[in-house]
Amino acid sequence: MLTKNLPIKAIVQFSIIPIAIGSIWSLTIVLGFHYLDLKWLAIPFLPISLLGIAVSFYVGFKNNAANDRQNEARKNWGGITNDTRSFIAMLNTYLPEDDKGMKANILKRHIAWLYAHKGFLRHKRMDWEHNLKLNEEYRDRFRQDFTINLEFEKDVSTYLPKDELAEVESYSNIASKLLQNQSKMLKYLRTEHLIEDFRLFELQNHMTKLYEHQGKNERIKTFPIPRQYANYASLFVMVFVFLLPLGLINETQEINIWLTIPFSVLVTWVFHQMDLVGEYSEHPFEGLLADTPMTAITRNLEIEILQSLGESNLPKPILAKNGILM
């Protein structure tokens, strides 16, 4: 998100369920207490308030862990950006100026690697990621708005020879195979005496850095926050909002018992949104509102690489739409 505030539509869409549940449950408690004379529904508020404090700390811990994952994802892609630019500069310096074909071969393979890595992170679905119908609608809309391809071949068919494209597509991890091919190409440069050992060492160090960025992103993608933290946080929120109107009714019966309903709904909504923030920050690559803008980063690097090769037919940068950048 590039706007100061979240879209009102998104806030409303993700608030309907907790508001509806909070309203129905608190109304049920008030009606039972007031009209059916179920006085036993009123319980002391003190233990519920203590539970609320404990739940807020637990949810805060989960949200901190989720925010760390999101920040790490952004740092990793920042590292990919920096190392890509360094890679371009090193190739411009190390390779003979008249050998433009070799430099183009290496840099276009790097573009293919960027798309392969981005595709794995965004389009591989994990069981613990969000699969609600509303989320799928958001993903479909973003794919259309930002012309995001689901197939690796559509993005890189102009950057890889047909035989290499067919070879890498047979591997389970296409991005890793492309980096292996890059290492083979660097070895070929040394064998042909186009670079010396020191330059081979420096270029291979950049391959190692790219492996590290890829591995860090794949760790975030393929391993969630431990379920004992993520699931229990949501469970504790549900227990708290279940008990909340039972305690509030004990506090409001001397003033106006119907105040239980709006207070219950408000607190239920706040705790649900707190839990939801961590829930969505946990997955920074799944193509939703809080997604790391990998499409825009990849396109910007693609443009920079093509410009360094002297090409004029450049793709257009990815721009934000309605404050959202993918």
DAGITA-V780981 format. One record per backbone hydrogen bond with DSSP energy under -1.0 kcal/mol. NH is the residue of the N-H (numbers start at 1). CO is the residue of the C=O. E is the energy in kcal/mol with one decimal. If there is no record, write none. Layout:
# DAGITA-V780981
nh:NH co:CO e:E
nh:NH co:CO e:E
This chain:
# DAGITA-V780981
nh:2 co:323 e:-3.5
nh:11 co:7 e:-2.1
nh:12 co:8 e:-2.6
nh:13 co:9 e:-2.6
nh:14 co:10 e:-2.1
nh:15 co:12 e:-1.3
nh:16 co:12 e:-1.2
nh:19 co:15 e:-2.1
nh:20 co:16 e:-2.6
nh:21 co:17 e:-2.8
nh:22 co:18 e:-2.6
nh:23 co:19 e:-2.3
nh:24 co:20 e:-2.5
nh:25 co:21 e:-2.5
nh:26 co:22 e:-2.1
nh:27 co:23 e:-2.3
nh:28 co:24 e:-2.2
nh:29 co:25 e:-2.0
nh:30 co:26 e:-2.4
nh:31 co:27 e:-2.7
nh:32 co:28 e:-2.3
nh:33 co:29 e:-2.4
nh:34 co:30 e:-2.9
nh:35 co:31 e:-2.6
nh:36 co:31 e:-1.0
nh:38 co:32 e:-1.9
nh:39 co:37 e:-1.6
nh:41 co:38 e:-1.8
nh:42 co:39 e:-1.4
nh:43 co:246 e:-1.9
nh:49 co:45 e:-2.6
nh:50 co:46 e:-2.2
nh:51 co:47 e:-2.1
nh:52 co:48 e:-2.5
nh:53 co:49 e:-1.9
nh:54 co:50 e:-2.2
nh:55 co:51 e:-2.8
nh:56 co:52 e:-2.3
nh:57 co:53 e:-1.9
nh:58 co:54 e:-2.2
nh:59 co:55 e:-3.0
nh:60 co:56 e:-2.1
nh:61 co:57 e:-2.1
nh:62 co:58 e:-2.1
nh:63 co:59 e:-2.7
nh:64 co:60 e:-2.2
nh:65 co:61 e:-2.1
nh:66 co:62 e:-2.5
nh:67 co:63 e:-2.7
nh:68 co:64 e:-2.1
nh:69 co:65 e:-1.6
nh:70 co:66 e:-2.1
nh:71 co:67 e:-2.6
nh:72 co:68 e:-2.4
nh:73 co:69 e:-2.1
nh:74 co:70 e:-1.8
nh:75 co:71 e:-2.4
nh:76 co:72 e:-2.7
nh:77 co:73 e:-2.1
nh:78 co:74 e:-2.1
nh:79 co:75 e:-2.5
nh:80 co:76 e:-2.2
nh:81 co:77 e:-2.0
nh:82 co:78 e:-2.4
nh:83 co:79 e:-2.8
nh:84 co:80 e:-2.0
nh:85 co:81 e:-2.0
nh:86 co:82 e:-2.1
nh:87 co:83 e:-2.1
nh:88 co:84 e:-2.2
nh:89 co:85 e:-2.2
nh:90 co:86 e:-2.6
nh:91 co:87 e:-2.3
nh:92 co:88 e:-2.3
nh:93 co:89 e:-1.6
nh:94 co:90 e:-3.4
nh:95 co:91 e:-2.0
nh:99 co:96 e:-1.6
nh:103 co:99 e:-1.2
nh:104 co:100 e:-2.4
nh:105 co:101 e:-2.1
nh:106 co:102 e:-2.0
nh:107 co:103 e:-2.7
nh:108 co:104 e:-2.5
nh:109 co:105 e:-1.4
nh:110 co:106 e:-1.5
nh:111 co:107 e:-1.7
nh:112 co:108 e:-2.0
nh:113 co:109 e:-2.1
nh:114 co:110 e:-2.3
nh:115 co:111 e:-2.1
nh:116 co:112 e:-2.5
nh:117 co:113 e:-2.7
nh:118 co:114 e:-2.4
nh:119 co:115 e:-2.6
nh:120 co:116 e:-2.0
nh:121 co:117 e:-2.0
nh:122 co:118 e:-2.3
nh:123 co:119 e:-2.5
nh:124 co:120 e:-1.2
nh:129 co:126 e:-1.4
nh:136 co:132 e:-2.2
nh:137 co:133 e:-2.1
nh:138 co:134 e:-1.8
nh:139 co:135 e:-2.6
nh:140 co:136 e:-2.5
nh:141 co:137 e:-2.1
nh:142 co:138 e:-2.6
nh:143 co:139 e:-2.5
nh:144 co:140 e:-1.7
nh:145 co:141 e:-2.9
nh:146 co:142 e:-2.5
nh:148 co:143 e:-1.9
nh:156 co:152 e:-1.5
nh:157 co:153 e:-1.6
nh:159 co:156 e:-1.9
nh:160 co:156 e:-1.3
nh:165 co:161 e:-2.7
nh:166 co:162 e:-2.4
nh:167 co:163 e:-1.7
nh:168 co:164 e:-2.7
nh:169 co:165 e:-1.8
nh:170 co:167 e:-1.0
nh:171 co:168 e:-1.7
nh:177 co:173 e:-1.7
nh:178 co:174 e:-2.2
nh:179 co:175 e:-1.8
nh:180 co:176 e:-2.0
nh:181 co:177 e:-2.2
nh:182 co:178 e:-1.9
nh:183 co:179 e:-2.2
nh:184 co:180 e:-2.0
nh:185 co:181 e:-2.1
nh:186 co:182 e:-2.2
nh:187 co:183 e:-2.2
nh:188 co:184 e:-2.1
nh:189 co:185 e:-2.0
nh:190 co:186 e:-1.8
nh:191 co:187 e:-2.5
nh:192 co:188 e:-2.4
nh:193 co:190 e:-1.5
nh:194 co:189 e:-2.9
nh:195 co:189 e:-1.0
nh:200 co:196 e:-2.3
nh:201 co:197 e:-2.7
nh:202 co:198 e:-2.3
nh:203 co:199 e:-2.6
nh:204 co:200 e:-2.6
nh:205 co:201 e:-1.8
nh:206 co:202 e:-1.3
nh:207 co:203 e:-1.5
nh:208 co:204 e:-2.1
nh:209 co:205 e:-1.9
nh:210 co:206 e:-2.0
nh:211 co:207 e:-2.2
nh:212 co:208 e:-2.1
nh:213 co:209 e:-2.4
nh:214 co:210 e:-2.6
nh:215 co:211 e:-2.9
nh:216 co:212 e:-2.4
nh:217 co:213 e:-2.2
nh:218 co:214 e:-2.6
nh:219 co:215 e:-2.0
nh:220 co:216 e:-1.8
nh:221 co:217 e:-2.3
nh:222 co:218 e:-2.7
nh:223 co:219 e:-1.3
nh:229 co:226 e:-1.9
nh:230 co:226 e:-1.9
nh:231 co:227 e:-2.4
nh:233 co:229 e:-1.7
nh:234 co:230 e:-1.4
nh:235 co:231 e:-2.4
nh:236 co:232 e:-3.0
nh:237 co:233 e:-1.8
nh:238 co:234 e:-2.0
nh:239 co:235 e:-2.2
nh:240 co:236 e:-2.3
nh:241 co:237 e:-2.5
nh:242 co:238 e:-1.6
nh:243 co:239 e:-1.8
nh:244 co:240 e:-1.7
nh:247 co:243 e:-1.5
nh:248 co:244 e:-2.6
nh:249 co:245 e:-2.1
nh:252 co:248 e:-2.2
nh:253 co:249 e:-1.1
nh:255 co:252 e:-1.3
nh:256 co:252 e:-1.5
nh:259 co:256 e:-2.2
nh:260 co:257 e:-1.5
nh:261 co:258 e:-1.0
nh:263 co:259 e:-1.9
nh:264 co:260 e:-2.3
nh:265 co:261 e:-2.5
nh:266 co:262 e:-2.4
nh:267 co:263 e:-2.4
nh:268 co:264 e:-2.6
nh:269 co:265 e:-2.5
nh:270 co:266 e:-2.3
nh:271 co:267 e:-2.4
nh:272 co:268 e:-2.3
nh:273 co:269 e:-2.5
nh:274 co:270 e:-2.2
nh:275 co:271 e:-2.2
nh:276 co:272 e:-2.3
nh:277 co:273 e:-2.2
nh:278 co:274 e:-1.3
nh:279 co:275 e:-2.0
nh:280 co:276 e:-2.1
nh:281 co:277 e:-2.0
nh:282 co:278 e:-1.4
nh:291 co:288 e:-2.0
nh:292 co:284 e:-3.1
nh:294 co:292 e:-3.1
nh:295 co:326 e:-2.8
nh:297 co:293 e:-2.1
nh:298 co:294 e:-2.9
nh:299 co:295 e:-2.3
nh:300 co:296 e:-2.4
nh:301 co:297 e:-2.2
nh:302 co:298 e:-2.4
nh:303 co:299 e:-2.4
nh:304 co:300 e:-2.2
nh:305 co:301 e:-2.5
nh:306 co:302 e:-2.4
nh:307 co:303 e:-2.5
nh:308 co:304 e:-2.0
nh:309 co:305 e:-1.1
nh:310 co:307 e:-1.5
nh:311 co:306 e:-2.3
nh:314 co:312 e:-1.6
nh:321 co:324 e:-2.6
nh:324 co:321 e:-1.4
